[in-house]
Amino acid sequence: MKKTALPSPSPAMLAHSEQLVQLITAQMQQSKPVLPFVDFMQQALYMPNLGYYSAGLDKLGKTGDFVTAPEISPLFSQCIANQCQQVLSSLENGVILEFGAGSGIMAADILNHLDQLQCLPQYYYIVEVSADLKQRQQTTLKNRLSDELFTTVQWISRLPEEPMQAVILANEVLDAMPVHKFRVEQNYIAEFYVSYQNEQFEWQILPTQNTLLQTTVDNLRLPIGYVSEVNLLLEPWIKAMANILEKGLVLLIDYGFLRSEYYHPQRNEGTLMCHYQHHAHTDPLILVGLQDITAHVDFTAVFDVAQKNNLQIAGYTQQANFLLASGLLNNLTQYETHEINAEYFQLSQQVKTLTLPSEMGELFKVMALTRELDLSLIGFS
Ligand SMILES: C[S@@+](CC[C@H](N)C(=O)[O-])C[C@H]1O[C@@H](n2cnc3c(N)ncnc32)[C@H](O)[C@@H]1O
């Protein structure tokens, strides 16, 4: 393993990582001597039982590797619930469908808040690719919801076939999708592959065999030598949602930029980031299966695919603007009392983390895609 200033994993964690490394290298030997980085990232994150999201590691929260907005504060999910309420009120038998529900805390806080607002969805569906997280979500929701509310939650392994009226939610899901890493060369596009030599994974940069990657990167018109990533899974993912959404909203929250900023000449080494025990670094080839690997979201790509699939772009803004417009401060004042109140103080600190430009307020964006909705969405007003 390469030397870094990161905390050392325990022997048990190293053994876990070694098992995953063996499976990945066995596959490399069988099929090809090198693996496209996109496949390496897929296996490092999602290999059943061993990948970062599939194994029983802590991952989210203070004891894990990174913290997401719903883990920081219930106020975040209450704002999402306020936006859901506005849309659910204009749907018939509307449901909520959440992708990648993490620990399940956002689902719990949304359902409890919608219950208070007397605007529950018919069902709260969760699509989760990690069996371990699904189990964790079940425990969280059982502990935090009444029995009656718990019955509205259903885990589904694929999207329903019938068209539905729905609010579809995905917080920090797009950034967890495997990406292709590329470099622009004089007459071709090179792709980053991974090989295994001297007991460690190494980069191999070779002409890509992938014609979709080639044309997608050609269309970006980037200078020679430019290195970045592209998420080719985005299109089928949005298309699948567009195919089943009869009426409603898709709300995507993630960190990223529009294309001009994403592929800015100065951002010429891409946006890949890894998170291990609250340390951020840029080497995805180490700590295999023990660290999160993410890439920022190109929101222009999301716009383009949404438009191609007849979804309207109903809003795009920074997280801070969305939360403030969705009632963040009203939600906070519910906790205000005449006496000095530790809970209120803590929640005020959480508001800062969610909204300050130096924290999550500016880098995180919220995008709304709609179909057949004649509403001015509160979060973007
Ligand atoms: C960074 S975590 C975010 C978790 C949670 N949404 C939160 O904000 O705390 C990414 C989540 O997305 C899930 N995920 C990644 N790709 C997915 C996909 N294609 N469909 C459903 N879930 C996915 C992961 O298993 C994980 O639960």
The ligand as an SDF file (V2000), in Angstrom:
LIG
                    3D

 27 29  0  0  0  0  0  0  0  0999 V2000
  -22.9990    9.4960   -0.3010 C   0  0  0  0  0  0  0  0  0  0  0  0
  -24.2170    8.3340    0.1450 S   0  0  0  0  0  0  0  0  0  0  0  0
  -25.5600    9.4300    0.5110 C   0  0  0  0  0  0  0  0  0  0  0  0
  -26.5610    8.8230    1.4330 C   0  0  0  0  0  0  0  0  0  0  0  0
  -27.7720    9.6700    1.8090 C   0  0  0  0  0  0  0  0  0  0  0  0
  -28.5460   10.0630    0.6480 N   0  0  0  0  0  0  0  0  0  0  0  0
  -27.3630   10.8760    2.6130 C   0  0  0  0  0  0  0  0  0  0  0  0
  -27.4790   11.9830    2.1010 O   0  0  0  0  0  0  0  0  0  0  0  0
  -26.9380   10.6980    3.7580 O   0  0  0  0  0  0  0  0  0  0  0  0
  -24.6510    7.6320   -1.4100 C   0  0  0  0  0  0  0  0  0  0  0  0
  -25.8090    6.6650   -1.3750 C   0  0  0  0  0  0  0  0  0  0  0  0
  -26.2480    6.3930   -2.7030 O   0  0  0  0  0  0  0  0  0  0  0  0
  -26.4150    4.9850   -2.8690 C   0  0  0  0  0  0  0  0  0  0  0  0
  -26.3800    4.7500   -4.3190 N   0  0  0  0  0  0  0  0  0  0  0  0
  -25.3700    4.9460   -5.1720 C   0  0  0  0  0  0  0  0  0  0  0  0
  -25.7440    4.6800   -6.4430 N   0  0  0  0  0  0  0  0  0  0  0  0
  -27.0560    4.3620   -6.3920 C   0  0  0  0  0  0  0  0  0  0  0  0
  -28.0320    4.0280   -7.3850 C   0  0  0  0  0  0  0  0  0  0  0  0
  -27.7320    3.9410   -8.6670 N   0  0  0  0  0  0  0  0  0  0  0  0
  -29.2870    3.7600   -6.9520 N   0  0  0  0  0  0  0  0  0  0  0  0
  -29.6150    3.8410   -5.6450 C   0  0  0  0  0  0  0  0  0  0  0  0
  -28.7350    4.1480   -4.6790 N   0  0  0  0  0  0  0  0  0  0  0  0
  -27.4750    4.4080   -5.0430 C   0  0  0  0  0  0  0  0  0  0  0  0
  -25.3250    4.4280   -1.9750 C   0  0  0  0  0  0  0  0  0  0  0  0
  -25.4820    3.0810   -1.6740 O   0  0  0  0  0  0  0  0  0  0  0  0
  -25.5170    5.3470   -0.7390 C   0  0  0  0  0  0  0  0  0  0  0  0
  -26.6300    4.9730    0.0310 O   0  0  0  0  0  0  0  0  0  0  0  0
  1  2  1  0
  2  3  1  0
  2 10  1  0
  3  4  1  0
  4  5  1  0
  5  6  1  0
  5  7  1  0
  7  8  2  0
  7  9  1  0
 10 11  1  0
 11 12  1  0
 11 26  1  0
 12 13  1  0
 13 14  1  0
 13 24  1  0
 14 15  1  0
 14 23  1  0
 15 16  2  0
 16 17  1  0
 17 18  1  0
 17 23  2  0
 18 19  1  0
 18 20  2  0
 20 21  1  0
 21 22  2  0
 22 23  1  0
 24 25  1  0
 24 26  1  0
 26 27  1  0
M  CHG  2   2   1   9  -1
M  END
$$$$
